[in-house]
Amino acid sequence: MRKIYIFLSIALFFITTTNSLSAQKTIKEATLTWAVTQSNATSDQGAQALEMMKSLEMKWTFNESKMLGNMTMGSMMDTKFVVDKKNDSRKVFMSMMGQKFKADLKEDQFSNMVGNMQNQGGNDFTIKKDQTKTILGYNCYLITSEFTQRGMKGTINVYITEDINIEDAEGLFNQNAFVDTEGNQVKGFPLSMNYQFPGFTYTMQVIELKETFSPHLVEVPKGEEYKAMDPSMLKQFSGQ
């Protein structure tokens, strides 16, 4: 169970390391899909980690009042988020290793969850604007950093674009997590993140970005199959 939480934390990191920026295009509703596009293991332990990570896929859709998210890791994990800002509602449904849990998150719990997933330890980024890439038609440049995520040390290489500014209901995509070596916030929306850990590496990339809200991306599970998270589990998940 703890290993699942670690990799869920890494997955959530991808949605909490984006910046407010002044850009050419402002997007107020969209549907985004992230997927693992590259992976490699150099140790047995790394190969075991990648067995879980390489099937990771995340889909998020949002407008100015709602945000829906679905993260899957093969048959091992399925996590759904349902955020309704107008009704002050933040629900999560988790299915892990045959067990199903649900929770209603308060605003501070949700904020703490986002903040905790951003906590990388040292997060000074080095800008390398001479290294560029085009992803989904957007011009991107590279920033790199050494980081620590839930006790795991590694290197992250991020290709970000300044072509778009995403505004969502809960501010989830507008967290100021990128800071350069001089303490300045780095402007840009990440479209590709390459993680390098001892024993394995993988790249998580946005493979689809549609400027439309998809209200049926996540159907709220019904019935009694999901059990309420106990206090200790909710604390571990929300960081309280």
C-alpha positions in Angstrom: 0.0 0.0 0.0 2.8 2.4 0.8 4.4 1.8 -2.6 1.2 2.7 -4.3 1.0 6.0 -2.3 4.5 6.9 -3.4 3.8 6.4 -7.0 0.4 8.2 -6.7 2.3 11.1 -5.2 4.7 11.1 -8.2 1.7 11.0 -10.5 0.0 13.9 -8.8 3.2 15.8 -9.0 2.6 16.2 -12.7 -0.6 18.2 -12.1 0.8 20.4 -9.4 4.0 21.7 -11.0 2.6 24.2 -13.4 2.8 28.0 -13.3 0.8 31.1 -13.7 2.1 32.9 -16.7 1.5 35.7 -19.2 1.0 33.9 -22.5 -0.4 34.2 -26.0 -3.4 31.9 -25.5 -5.5 31.6 -22.4 -7.4 28.3 -22.0 -10.3 28.3 -19.6 -11.6 24.8 -20.4 -9.8 21.8 -21.7 -9.2 18.1 -21.6 -5.6 16.9 -21.2 -4.2 13.4 -21.4 -0.8 12.5 -19.9 0.9 9.1 -20.6 4.3 7.5 -20.2 6.0 7.8 -23.6 9.5 6.4 -22.7 10.9 4.3 -19.9 14.1 2.4 -19.2 15.4 0.3 -16.3 19.0 -0.3 -15.4 18.4 -2.5 -12.2 16.0 -5.1 -11.0 14.5 -2.7 -8.5 14.1 -0.1 -11.3 12.4 -2.7 -13.5 9.9 -3.4 -10.8 9.1 0.3 -10.4 8.6 0.7 -14.1 6.2 -2.2 -14.2 3.8 0.1 -12.4 4.8 3.4 -13.9 4.8 2.5 -17.6 1.0 1.9 -17.5 0.3 5.3 -15.8 -2.2 7.5 -17.6 -3.9 10.6 -16.4 -6.8 12.5 -17.9 -8.1 15.8 -16.6 -10.9 18.0 -17.8 -11.9 21.4 -16.4 -13.8 24.6 -16.9 -14.2 27.6 -14.6 -16.4 25.7 -12.1 -15.6 22.0 -12.3 -12.6 19.7 -12.6 -12.7 16.0 -13.2 -9.6 13.7 -13.1 -8.9 10.0 -13.7 -5.5 8.4 -13.0 -5.0 4.7 -13.8 -2.0 2.4 -13.4 -3.0 -0.7 -15.3 -5.2 -2.9 -13.1 -3.4 -1.9 -9.9 -4.8 1.6 -9.3 -7.7 3.7 -10.5 -8.2 7.1 -8.8 -11.0 9.6 -9.6 -11.3 13.2 -8.6 -14.5 15.2 -8.8 -14.2 18.9 -7.9 -17.2 21.2 -8.1 -16.2 24.7 -7.0 -19.7 26.2 -7.1 -21.0 23.6 -4.7 -17.8 23.5 -2.6 -17.4 19.8 -3.2 -14.2 17.8 -3.6 -14.5 14.1 -3.8 -11.9 11.3 -4.4 -12.5 7.7 -5.2 -9.6 5.2 -5.0 -9.4 1.6 -6.1 -6.1 0.0 -5.1 -5.2 -3.7 -5.1 -8.8 -4.8 -4.9 -9.8 -2.3 -2.2 -12.0 0.7 -2.8 -12.1 3.9 -0.8 -13.8 7.3 -1.0 -13.5 10.6 0.8 -15.0 14.1 0.8 -12.1 16.6 1.0 -12.4 20.0 2.6 -10.9 22.9 0.9 -7.8 22.9 3.2 -7.3 19.2 2.8 -7.4 19.5 -1.0 -5.0 22.5 -0.8 -2.6 20.5 1.5 -2.7 17.6 -0.9 -1.7 19.8 -3.8 1.0 21.5 -1.6 2.4 18.3 -0.4 2.7 16.9 -3.9 4.7 20.0 -4.8 7.2 19.6 -2.0 10.3 18.4 -3.8 13.0 19.5 -1.3 15.5 21.5 -3.4 13.5 22.8 -6.4 15.9 25.3 -8.0 15.6 24.9 -11.8 18.2 25.7 -14.4 16.9 27.2 -17.6 18.3 25.9 -20.9 16.4 27.9 -23.6 18.9 26.8 -26.2 17.5 23.2 -25.9 14.0 23.3 -27.6 11.3 20.9 -28.7 7.9 21.1 -30.4 5.2 19.2 -28.6 1.6 19.2 -29.9 2.5 22.2 -32.0 3.7 24.3 -29.1 7.3 25.6 -28.8 9.0 24.3 -25.6 12.3 24.9 -23.9 14.1 22.8 -21.3 14.5 23.4 -17.6 16.3 20.9 -15.3 16.6 20.3 -11.5 17.7 17.9 -8.8 14.8 17.0 -6.6 13.5 14.8 -3.8 10.0 13.4 -3.9 8.8 11.4 -1.0 12.3 10.4 -0.1 13.4 9.5 -3.6 16.2 11.6 -5.1 16.4 12.2 -8.8 16.7 14.5 -11.7 13.9 16.1 -13.6 14.0 17.5 -17.2 11.0 19.5 -18.1 10.0 20.9 -21.5 7.7 23.9 -20.9 5.9 26.2 -23.2 5.0 29.9 -22.8 2.4 29.7 -25.6 -0.5 28.8 -23.4 -2.0 29.9 -20.1 -4.3 27.5 -18.4 -7.0 28.7 -15.9 -8.9 26.1 -14.1 -11.6 26.0 -11.4 -9.5 25.1 -8.4 -6.2 26.7 -9.4 -4.6 23.2 -9.7 -2.8 24.0 -12.9 -1.6 27.4 -11.6 0.8 26.4 -8.8 4.1 28.2 -8.6 6.5 25.3 -8.2 9.2 26.1 -10.7 11.8 28.4 -9.3 15.1 29.1 -11.0 18.5 29.1 -9.3 18.2 32.9 -8.6 14.9 32.5 -6.9 12.7 33.7 -9.8 9.6 31.9 -10.8 9.9 30.1 -14.2 7.0 30.9 -16.5 5.6 28.0 -18.5 3.3 25.1 -18.7 5.0 21.6 -18.8 4.2 19.4 -21.7 6.9 16.8 -21.0 8.7 15.6 -17.9 11.5 13.2 -17.8 12.3 11.7 -14.4 15.7 10.0 -13.8 16.0 7.9 -10.6 18.7 5.5 -9.6 17.9 2.3 -11.5 15.2 3.7 -13.8 14.0 6.6 -15.9 10.7 7.5 -17.6 9.0 10.4 -19.5 5.5 11.6 -18.8 4.1 13.7 -21.6 0.9 15.4 -22.6 -0.2 13.4 -25.6 -3.5 15.2 -26.2 -4.9 18.6 -25.4 -8.4 19.5 -26.5 -9.9 22.9 -25.7 -13.2 21.5 -24.6 -14.7 20.4 -21.3 -15.6 16.6 -21.1 -18.3 16.3 -18.4 -18.5 12.5 -18.8 -14.8 11.9 -18.3 -15.5 10.7 -14.8 -18.8 9.2 -13.7 -19.2 9.4 -9.9 -19.3 5.8 -8.6 -22.6 4.8 -6.9 -23.5 2.2 -4.4 -21.7 1.0 -1.3 -18.7 -0.6 -2.9 -16.5 2.3 -1.9 -15.7 2.5 1.8 -15.0 5.8 3.5 -11.3 6.3 4.2 -10.4 5.9 7.8 -8.8 9.0 9.5 -5.2 7.7 9.2 -5.6 6.9 5.5 -7.2 10.3 4.9 -4.4 12.0 6.8 -1.8 10.2 4.7 -3.6 11.2 1.5 -4.4 14.8 2.3 -1.3 15.6 4.3 -3.1 16.6 7.5 
